[in-house]
Amino acid sequence: MSTVAAEFGALYGAAPDGVWAAPGRVNLIGEYTDFNEGLVLPLALPHTAVAAVSRRDDGVLRLHSADVDGGVVQLDVATLEPPAAAASGASGHGWAAYPAGVVWALRAAGHPVTGADIHLASTVPSGAGLSSSAALEVVTALALNDLFGLGLSRPELALLAQRAENAFVGVPCGVMDQMASACATEGHALYLDTRDLSYRQVPFDLAARGLCLLVVDTRVKHALGDGAYAERRAGCEAGARALGVRALRDVSAAHLSDSLARLGDETIRRYVRHVVSDDARVERVIALLDAGDPHAVGALLTEGHVSLRDDLRVSCPELDLAVEAANAAGALGARMTGGGFGGSAVVLVAADTADAVAAAVVKAFAEAGHTAPGIFPAVPSAGARRVA
C-alpha cells in the first residue's frame, strides 16, 4: 500500500489523506439473477483495487491510474453528467468514468463531495468477469464517504456505485458486484437477496473439507457495454411483464413449466427459464452449505453452466472448454462466472487434485490453440476497507 501512497505523492506533490482497498469478486452461483431481484452467492477475492485519496474543496477532481497509459485526468465536479464521454470531459479516458461516475452519483444524491485527488492501482484482472469495475467504484465511494464524513452504510455505498455504473458508465448491471465488494467478509460467501439487500455471511472454508475453488481466467476479454448484456436484461424484463410479475424473482420454480407455456417468444422463454432455475440453484447450494455438504455443490455448478450456455447463451468456446476439461479431469463441477462472453470459470475440486485439474485445463487450451489461461485459487477475502 505504501507504493500507492508514494506514487500519489509523486503525482500530486503531497501525501494522501488515506489509502483504501476494495476487492474484486467471484460469483459461486446465481448469474443474471441480481437485476431480476433474485438471489446470488458471491465471495470477495484477495485481488483489490487500491486508492490513495486526498480531499479537495475547490471543485476539482483529479484521477490517475497506475494501470492505464496516460496522465492525470482533471475534471470539474460541478459539470459531471452522464453519459461520461459526452458530458464529463472523460472522453478518451474510459477507465476514468468509474471513479468520476461515483463522484457524480454521490453529488446527485445530495452529498457534498467537493473534489478529490485520486490515484488508483488494481490487481483485479480486467475483463475477466471478476468485477474490476465494481472494485474501482466501491473503493472510490468508501474513500469519499470517509473523507467527507458522509456516514453512508455499506449497502448505500454499493447502491451509489451501481448507479454510477448504470447511469454514468452505461452498463445496466445489477447490484451484486458492488455489494460483494463492499460487504463481503473473510472466510465467507455472501448470500444476498438483491430485492431488499438483506444478506447473510455464509462460512466458506473449503480447505477444511479437503476442497478448493479454482478460478480459470480464459483471458478472453468481454465488454458488457456492447449491448448483449442490456439485451438480456431487457428480455428478462419483458418476460416479467408478460407473466404479470414485478420481476422474475416472483416466478415460482415449482410452476416454471406453466409460466413458460404462457410465453410466445422463444428467446424470452429461454431467459426466464435460466433466471428462475438459477435462483433455485442458489437456494439449493445454500442448503448444501448449511448442511455441511459442499462436495455436492459441484453438480449444481455444472448444471448452472449448461443453463448459461444453452438458455442465456452468454458462454463462449473458451469457457465451455474450461468447464469440459476440468470436469473430464475429475473436478466436482464447474461453470462460467460473471457476465460471460469471455472472462472466467469457477471449478470445484478436491484439494489433492487441484494441480492435475489445472494442468488438464491448460493442456486443453494449448491443444485448441487458445491463449494459456490464468488459474488461481479463490480464497474468500475481506470486503472494502481503509488500509492506511
C-alpha positions in Angstrom: 0.0 0.0 0.0 3.0 2.3 0.6 3.8 2.1 -3.1 0.4 3.6 -4.0 0.9 6.3 -1.4 4.4 7.1 -2.7 3.1 7.2 -6.3 0.3 9.6 -5.1 2.9 11.9 -3.6 5.0 11.9 -6.8 1.9 12.7 -8.8 0.3 15.3 -6.6 3.1 16.7 -4.6 1.9 15.7 -1.1 1.0 12.6 0.9 -2.6 11.3 0.5 -5.1 11.7 3.3 -5.5 7.9 3.3 -5.4 4.7 1.3 -8.4 2.3 0.8 -8.9 -1.1 -0.9 -11.9 -2.9 -2.4 -11.8 -6.4 -3.7 -13.0 -8.0 -6.9 -15.4 -10.9 -6.5 -16.1 -14.3 -8.0 -19.7 -15.5 -8.0 -20.2 -19.1 -6.9 -23.8 -19.3 -8.2 -26.7 -17.1 -9.2 -25.9 -15.4 -12.6 -28.1 -12.7 -14.2 -30.4 -13.0 -11.2 -29.4 -9.8 -9.5 -31.2 -7.4 -11.9 -34.2 -9.7 -11.6 -34.4 -9.1 -7.8 -33.1 -12.6 -7.2 -30.5 -14.4 -5.1 -26.7 -14.6 -5.5 -23.8 -16.1 -3.7 -20.5 -14.3 -4.4 -17.3 -14.1 -2.4 -14.6 -11.4 -2.4 -11.2 -12.2 -3.9 -7.8 -11.2 -2.4 -7.3 -9.1 -5.6 -8.1 -5.5 -4.9 -8.4 -2.0 -6.3 -6.4 0.3 -4.1 -6.9 4.1 -4.0 -4.8 6.8 -2.4 -7.0 9.8 -2.0 -7.0 13.3 -0.7 -10.0 15.6 -0.2 -10.2 18.8 -2.2 -12.6 21.7 -1.6 -12.2 23.6 -4.9 -14.4 21.5 -7.2 -11.5 19.8 -8.9 -11.4 16.1 -9.4 -8.0 14.7 -10.5 -7.8 11.0 -11.4 -4.8 8.8 -12.2 -4.4 5.1 -12.8 -1.2 3.1 -12.4 -2.7 0.5 -14.8 -3.6 2.7 -17.8 -1.3 4.6 -20.0 -1.9 8.3 -19.8 -1.6 11.2 -17.4 -3.8 12.7 -14.8 -7.4 13.3 -15.9 -8.8 16.5 -14.5 -12.5 17.2 -14.2 -14.8 19.8 -12.7 -17.2 18.1 -10.3 -19.9 20.7 -11.0 -20.1 19.6 -14.7 -20.1 15.9 -14.2 -23.2 14.5 -16.0 -23.9 11.2 -17.8 -23.1 10.0 -20.3 -19.5 10.2 -19.2 -17.7 10.7 -22.5 -20.1 13.4 -23.7 -20.6 15.5 -20.6 -17.8 15.0 -18.2 -14.7 15.5 -20.2 -13.7 11.9 -19.7 -13.6 11.2 -23.4 -10.6 9.1 -24.3 -10.2 8.0 -20.6 -12.8 5.2 -20.4 -11.5 4.0 -17.1 -12.0 7.4 -15.5 -15.7 7.1 -15.9 -15.8 4.6 -13.0 -14.5 6.9 -10.2 -15.9 10.0 -11.9 -19.3 8.3 -12.0 -19.2 7.7 -8.3 -18.5 11.4 -7.6 -21.4 12.3 -9.8 -23.7 9.7 -8.1 -22.8 11.0 -4.6 -23.4 14.6 -5.6 -26.6 13.7 -7.4 -27.8 12.1 -4.2 -27.1 15.4 -2.3 -23.8 14.5 -0.7 -21.4 17.4 -0.5 -18.4 16.0 -2.4 -16.3 19.0 -3.4 -13.4 17.3 -5.2 -10.5 14.9 -4.7 -7.1 13.8 -5.9 -7.2 10.0 -6.5 -4.5 7.6 -7.6 -5.7 4.1 -8.3 -3.9 0.7 -8.8 -5.6 -2.7 -9.2 -4.7 -6.3 -9.1 -8.2 -7.4 -10.2 -7.9 -8.8 -13.7 -9.7 -6.5 -16.1 -12.4 -8.1 -18.4 -12.2 -11.4 -16.6 -15.7 -11.4 -15.1 -14.3 -10.7 -11.6 -15.8 -7.2 -11.1 -12.7 -5.0 -11.7 -15.1 -2.1 -12.4 -17.1 -2.6 -9.1 -13.8 -2.6 -7.2 -12.9 0.8 -8.6 -16.3 2.2 -7.9 -16.5 0.8 -4.3 -13.0 1.9 -3.3 -13.8 5.4 -4.6 -17.1 5.5 -2.8 -15.6 4.3 0.5 -12.8 6.7 0.4 -15.0 9.7 -0.2 -17.5 8.5 2.4 -14.7 8.6 5.0 -13.0 11.8 3.8 -16.3 13.8 3.6 -17.9 12.2 6.7 -21.0 11.2 4.7 -22.0 8.4 7.1 -23.3 6.1 4.4 -23.7 2.4 5.1 -22.0 -0.3 3.0 -25.3 -1.2 1.1 -25.9 2.5 0.5 -22.4 2.9 -1.0 -23.0 -0.2 -3.1 -26.2 1.2 -4.5 -24.5 4.5 -5.4 -21.6 2.6 -7.0 -24.2 0.7 -9.0 -25.9 3.9 -10.0 -22.6 5.2 -11.3 -22.1 2.2 -13.5 -25.7 2.1 -14.7 -26.2 5.8 -15.5 -22.7 7.2 -15.9 -20.8 4.3 -17.5 -23.8 3.0 -19.3 -23.8 -0.7 -18.2 -27.2 -1.8 -16.8 -25.7 -4.2 -14.2 -27.4 -5.4 -11.0 -26.0 -4.7 -7.6 -24.3 -8.0 -6.8 -20.8 -6.9 -7.7 -20.8 -3.7 -5.7 -22.5 -5.4 -2.7 -19.9 -8.2 -2.7 -17.0 -5.7 -2.9 -18.5 -3.6 -0.1 -19.9 -6.1 2.2 -18.1 -9.5 1.9 -16.1 -10.8 4.9 -13.0 -13.0 5.0 -13.7 -16.7 5.1 -17.3 -16.3 3.9 -19.5 -16.2 0.9 -22.2 -13.5 0.7 -25.8 -14.9 0.5 -27.5 -11.8 -0.9 -31.2 -11.2 -1.6 -30.9 -8.4 -4.2 -34.6 -7.4 -3.8 -34.2 -5.9 -0.3 -30.3 -6.1 0.0 -30.6 -8.4 3.1 -27.6 -10.7 3.3 -26.0 -13.4 5.4 -22.3 -14.3 5.7 -22.1 -18.0 5.0 -19.0 -19.8 6.3 -17.0 -21.0 3.3 -13.9 -22.9 4.5 -13.5 -25.3 1.6 -10.0 -26.3 2.8 -11.3 -27.7 6.0 -13.4 -30.1 3.8 -10.5 -31.0 1.6 -11.8 -28.9 -1.3 -10.6 -26.0 -3.4 -12.3 -23.5 -5.7 -10.3 -22.6 -8.7 -10.8 -19.5 -10.9 -9.9 -20.1 -14.6 -9.4 -16.8 -16.3 -9.7 -17.6 -20.0 -8.1 -14.2 -20.9 -10.9 -13.7 -23.4 -12.0 -10.1 -22.8 -15.6 -9.0 -22.8 -17.2 -5.6 -23.0 -20.6 -5.6 -21.4 -21.5 -2.2 -22.7 -21.8 -3.6 -26.3 -25.5 -4.4 -25.9 -25.5 -8.1 -25.3 -25.9 -7.7 -21.5 -28.5 -5.0 -22.0 -30.4 -7.1 -24.4 -30.7 -10.0 -21.9 -31.8 -7.6 -19.2 -34.5 -6.2 -21.5 -35.6 -9.7 -22.4 -35.9 -10.7 -18.7 -37.9 -7.5 -18.0 -40.2 -8.3 -21.0 -40.7 -11.8 -19.6 -41.7 -10.4 -16.2 -44.2 -8.1 -17.8 -45.7 -10.9 -19.9 -46.1 -13.0 -16.8 -47.6 -10.1 -14.8 -45.0 -10.1 -12.1 -42.8 -7.3 -10.7 -39.6 -9.3 -11.5 -38.6 -12.8 -12.5 -37.9 -13.4 -8.8 -41.6 -13.8 -8.4 -42.0 -16.7 -10.9 -42.3 -19.9 -8.9 -39.7 -22.6 -9.8 -42.4 -25.2 -9.0 -44.7 -23.8 -11.6 -42.0 -22.8 -14.2 -43.3 -25.1 -16.9 -46.8 -23.4 -16.7 -45.2 -20.0 -16.8 -43.0 -20.8 -19.8 -46.1 -22.1 -21.7 -47.6 -18.6 -21.4 -44.6 -17.0 -23.2 -44.7 -16.9 -27.0 -41.2 -15.7 -27.7 -38.7 -18.5 -27.6 -35.8 -16.2 -26.7 -37.6 -14.7 -23.7 -38.7 -18.2 -22.7 -35.1 -19.3 -22.5 -34.1 -16.2 -20.5 -36.9 -16.8 -18.0 -36.0 -20.5 -17.6 -32.4 -19.6 -16.8 -33.2 -17.0 -14.2 -35.8 -18.9 -12.4 -33.8 -22.1 -12.3 -30.6 -20.3 -11.2 -32.4 -18.6 -8.3 -33.5 -22.1 -7.3 -29.9 -23.3 -7.7 -28.7 -20.6 -5.2 -31.2 -21.9 -2.6 -30.0 -25.5 -3.2 -26.4 -24.5 -2.8 -27.1 -22.7 0.4 -29.0 -25.7 1.7 -26.0 -27.9 0.9 -23.5 -25.5 2.6 -25.7 -25.2 5.7 -25.9 -29.0 5.8 -22.1 -29.3 5.7 -22.1 -30.9 2.3 -20.1 -28.6 -0.1 -19.0 -31.6 -2.2 -22.5 -31.8 -3.7 -22.3 -28.2 -4.8 -20.2 -29.2 -7.8 -23.1 -30.8 -9.8 -25.1 -27.6 -9.4 -22.2 -25.5 -10.8 -22.2 -27.6 -13.9 -25.9 -27.5 -14.2 -25.7 -23.8 -14.0 -23.2 -23.6 -16.7 -25.4 -25.6 -19.1 -28.2 -23.1 -18.4 -26.0 -20.1 -19.1 -24.6 -21.8 -22.2 -27.9 -23.1 -23.7 -30.7 -20.8 -22.3 -29.0 -17.5 -21.7 -26.3 -18.1 -24.4 -23.6 -16.0 -22.8 -20.8 -18.6 -22.8 -18.0 -18.9 -25.4 -15.8 -21.7 -26.7 -13.0 -21.0 -24.2 -15.4 -21.0 -21.2 -17.1 -24.2 -22.4 -13.6 -25.8 -22.9 -12.5 -24.8 -19.4 -15.6 -26.5 -17.9 -15.5 -29.6 -20.0 -11.7 -30.1 -19.5 -12.0 -29.6 -15.7 -14.9 -32.0 -15.3 -13.2 -34.6 -17.5 -10.1 -34.4 -15.3 -12.1 -35.1 -12.2 -13.4 -31.8 -11.0 -16.6 -32.0 -8.9 -18.2 -29.3 -11.1 -17.5 -26.1 -12.9 -19.3 -23.2 -14.6 -18.7 -19.8 -16.2 -19.0 -16.9 -13.8 -19.8 -13.2 -14.4 -21.4 -11.6 -17.4 -19.9 -14.1 -19.9 -18.8 -13.7 -23.5 -15.3 -14.4 -22.1 -14.0 -13.9 -18.6 -13.7 -16.7 -16.1 -15.0 -20.0 -14.9 -15.1 -21.4 -11.4 -14.1 -25.1 -10.7 -14.8 -27.0 -7.5 -12.2 -29.7 -7.0 -10.8 -31.9 -4.3 -7.7 -30.1 -3.0 -5.4 -33.0 -3.8 -6.5 -33.0 -7.4 -6.3 -29.2 -8.0 -3.0 -29.2 -9.7 -3.9 -32.1 -12.0 -7.2 -30.4 -13.0 -5.5 -27.1 -13.6 -2.9 -28.8 -15.8 -5.6 -30.6 -17.8 -7.3 -27.2 -18.5 -4.0 -25.7 -19.6 -3.3 -28.7 -21.8 -6.8 -28.5 -23.4 -6.3 -24.8 -24.2 -3.0 -25.4 -25.7 -4.3 -28.2 -27.9 -7.2 -26.0 -29.0 -4.8 -23.2 -29.9 -6.1 -20.8 -27.2 -4.1 -18.4 -25.1 -3.0 -20.1 -21.9 -5.5 -19.4 -19.1 -4.6 -17.9 -15.8 -5.6 -20.2 -12.9 -5.6 -19.4 -9.2 -7.5 -20.5 -6.0 -10.5 -18.3 -5.0 -9.8 -17.5 -1.3 -12.8 -15.8 0.3 -11.4 -12.5 1.4 -12.3 -9.2 3.2 -14.5 -6.6 1.7 -13.7 -2.9 1.2 -11.7 -1.3 4.0 -9.3 1.5 4.8 -5.7 0.3 4.9 -3.7 3.4 5.7 
